[in-house]
Amino acid sequence: MEHLELFFKSIFIDNMVFATFLGMCSYLAVSKKVSTAVGLGAAVIFVLAITVPLNWLLDQYILQPGALSWLGEDYVSYDLSFLSFIMFIATIATMVQLVEIIVEKFSPSLYNSLGIFLPLIAVNCAILGGSLFMQSREIETLGLALNYGIGSGIGWFLAILAIAAIREKIRYSNVPPALRGLGITFIITGLMAIGFMSFGGMLTGGDEEAKPENTSAAIETIKEDIEKVEEKLISNIEQKQDTNE
């Protein structure tokens, strides 16, 4: 259940584009055609699926305070967390270089259509954001880190695929001259972000079920407090009557 919840949350609720607006440069520039958007989206999924678990291992066994304890007691006090950005970016750059080689080898047409934006995945803030969010949210296991990486990549893929399909359609629409190009694209992106906000209620069912129990417990506590106050008042009244007599 935890894996399923994290998977859907990373796709719909914490979507890299619509929730945090990361990776907007390539999202806007490479979303003119669906075929190009699919290629870049697949590359982002691959890079996130590899880099997030690798960076989780780096964070757990090298970067965190005391993570080097597996080397011996002399290394327990070491704290290499200040190297997080450098290590994460190095891992991402290595994986992006691998993706670039594979795409150029097996799909030269896609490689030419993506152009400069394929190597720019290395500095795509959505890729680095996946690893940093993994670190800040303290994801506990390697499996959850892999799940989060794949889910975040799929979320970014759906975002760029949706905007590419819409931009292909509105090319033949009567858009006002002042809004043609990026203007209408920004408006559509904002509307899609508002739509994705509605997914925030997907994972709140458990909280609603727990409310009646918490409410009944609170009512019982209030009743007990009222009974104690009544007992004190009655005892005080009796003591005053005894003194008057």
C-alpha positions in Angstrom: 0.0 0.0 0.0 2.9 2.4 0.8 4.4 1.8 -2.7 1.1 2.3 -4.4 0.4 5.5 -2.5 3.8 6.9 -3.2 3.5 6.0 -6.9 0.2 7.8 -7.5 1.2 10.7 -5.3 4.4 11.3 -7.2 2.5 11.2 -10.6 -0.6 13.2 -9.9 -0.4 15.1 -6.5 3.3 16.0 -6.4 3.7 16.3 -10.2 7.1 17.9 -11.1 5.6 20.3 -13.6 2.2 21.2 -12.2 2.9 21.1 -8.5 6.5 22.4 -8.3 7.0 23.8 -11.8 10.3 22.1 -12.3 11.8 21.4 -15.7 9.8 24.1 -17.4 12.4 25.1 -19.9 12.5 21.7 -21.7 8.8 21.3 -21.0 8.0 24.4 -23.1 10.7 24.1 -25.7 10.3 20.4 -26.7 6.5 20.2 -26.5 5.6 21.4 -30.0 5.3 17.8 -31.4 4.0 14.7 -29.6 6.7 12.5 -31.1 9.5 14.7 -29.7 7.7 15.0 -26.3 7.4 11.2 -26.1 11.1 10.7 -26.7 12.2 13.3 -24.2 9.7 12.1 -21.6 10.9 8.5 -22.0 14.5 9.8 -21.5 13.4 11.6 -18.3 11.7 8.5 -16.9 14.9 6.5 -17.5 17.2 9.0 -16.0 15.0 9.5 -12.9 14.5 5.8 -12.5 18.3 5.3 -12.4 19.5 8.4 -10.6 17.1 8.6 -7.7 17.9 5.1 -6.4 21.7 5.6 -7.0 21.6 9.0 -5.1 19.6 7.3 -2.3 22.5 4.8 -1.9 25.0 7.7 -2.0 23.0 9.5 0.6 22.5 6.5 2.9 26.0 5.1 2.8 28.2 8.1 2.1 26.7 11.6 2.6 24.5 11.5 5.7 26.1 12.2 9.1 27.5 8.9 10.4 26.8 7.1 7.1 30.4 6.0 6.9 30.1 3.9 10.0 30.3 0.8 7.8 34.0 1.7 7.3 34.7 1.5 11.0 34.3 3.4 14.2 36.8 6.1 13.2 34.5 7.3 10.5 31.3 7.6 12.5 31.8 11.3 13.1 32.2 12.2 9.4 29.5 14.4 7.8 29.8 14.7 4.0 26.3 16.1 3.5 27.9 19.3 2.0 28.8 17.2 -1.0 25.2 16.3 -1.8 24.8 18.6 -4.8 28.1 17.7 -6.4 27.5 13.9 -6.0 23.9 14.1 -7.2 24.8 16.2 -10.3 27.7 13.9 -11.1 25.5 10.9 -11.0 22.8 12.6 -13.2 25.4 13.8 -15.7 26.7 10.3 -16.1 23.3 8.8 -16.7 22.4 11.6 -19.2 25.5 10.9 -21.1 24.6 7.2 -21.3 21.1 8.1 -22.5 22.5 10.5 -25.2 24.8 7.7 -26.5 21.9 5.2 -26.6 19.5 7.6 -28.4 22.1 8.7 -30.9 22.9 5.0 -31.7 19.4 3.6 -32.1 17.3 6.7 -33.1 19.3 9.4 -34.9 16.1 11.2 -36.0 15.0 11.6 -32.4 18.5 12.6 -31.4 18.4 15.4 -34.1 14.9 16.5 -33.2 15.7 16.8 -29.5 18.9 18.8 -30.3 20.5 20.6 -27.4 17.7 19.7 -24.9 18.9 16.1 -24.6 22.2 16.9 -23.0 20.4 19.7 -21.1 18.6 16.9 -19.1 21.8 16.9 -17.0 20.9 20.4 -15.7 17.1 19.9 -15.8 15.9 21.0 -12.3 13.2 18.2 -12.4 15.9 15.6 -12.5 17.9 17.1 -9.6 14.6 17.9 -7.8 13.7 14.2 -7.8 16.9 13.4 -5.9 16.6 16.3 -3.5 13.0 15.6 -2.7 13.9 12.0 -2.1 16.6 13.2 0.4 14.3 15.8 2.1 11.4 13.5 2.5 13.6 10.8 4.0 12.5 7.9 1.8 13.3 4.9 3.8 14.1 2.0 1.4 15.8 1.6 -2.0 12.5 0.2 -3.4 10.6 3.3 -2.4 13.3 5.4 -3.9 13.0 3.5 -7.2 9.2 3.8 -7.0 9.5 7.6 -6.5 11.9 8.0 -9.3 9.7 6.1 -11.8 6.5 7.8 -10.6 8.1 11.3 -10.9 9.3 10.5 -14.4 5.9 9.3 -15.5 4.4 12.5 -14.0 6.7 14.7 -16.0 6.1 12.5 -19.1 2.3 12.9 -18.8 2.7 16.6 -18.4 4.8 17.1 -21.5 2.7 14.6 -23.5 -0.5 16.4 -22.6 0.8 19.9 -23.5 2.3 18.6 -26.8 -1.0 17.1 -27.8 -2.9 20.3 -27.0 -0.3 22.5 -28.8 -0.7 20.4 -31.9 -4.4 20.9 -31.8 -4.5 24.6 -31.1 -2.1 25.2 -34.1 -5.3 25.0 -36.2 -7.4 27.0 -33.8 -8.3 30.7 -33.9 -6.1 31.9 -31.0 -5.9 35.7 -30.5 -2.7 37.0 -32.0 -1.5 38.4 -28.7 -1.6 34.9 -27.1 -0.2 32.8 -29.9 2.9 30.8 -29.0 4.1 30.7 -25.4 1.2 33.0 -24.2 -1.5 30.4 -24.7 0.9 27.6 -23.6 1.3 29.3 -20.2 -2.4 29.8 -19.8 -3.1 26.1 -20.7 -0.3 25.0 -18.3 -1.9 27.0 -15.5 -5.3 25.5 -16.1 -3.8 22.0 -16.2 -2.0 22.7 -12.9 -5.4 23.7 -11.3 -6.9 20.5 -12.7 -4.1 18.4 -11.2 -4.7 20.1 -7.8 -8.0 18.2 -7.7 -6.0 14.9 -7.4 -5.0 16.1 -3.9 -8.1 14.5 -2.4 -7.2 11.0 -3.8 -5.3 9.9 -0.7 -7.4 11.5 2.1 -9.9 8.7 2.6 -8.0 7.2 5.6 -8.0 10.6 7.4 -11.7 10.9 7.0 -12.3 7.4 8.5 -10.2 8.3 11.5 -12.1 11.4 12.4 -15.1 9.7 14.1 -12.8 7.8 16.4 -10.8 10.9 17.3 -14.0 12.9 17.9 -15.6 10.2 20.1 -12.4 10.0 22.2 -12.4 13.8 22.6 -16.0 13.8 23.7 -15.3 11.1 26.3 -12.4 13.1 27.6 -14.6 16.2 27.9 -17.2 14.2 29.7 -14.7 13.0 32.2 -13.4 16.5 32.8 -17.0 17.8 33.4 -17.7 15.0 35.9 -14.5 15.9 37.8 -15.5 19.6 37.9 -19.0 18.6 39.1 -17.5 16.4 41.9 -15.3 19.3 43.0 -18.2 21.7 43.0 -20.4 19.3 45.0 -17.6 18.7 47.6 -17.0 22.5 48.0 -20.7 23.1 48.5 -20.9 20.3 51.1 -17.8 21.7 52.9 -19.4 25.2 53.1 -22.7 23.8 54.4 -20.7 21.9 57.1 -18.9 25.1 58.2 -22.1 27.1 58.3 -23.7 24.5 60.5 
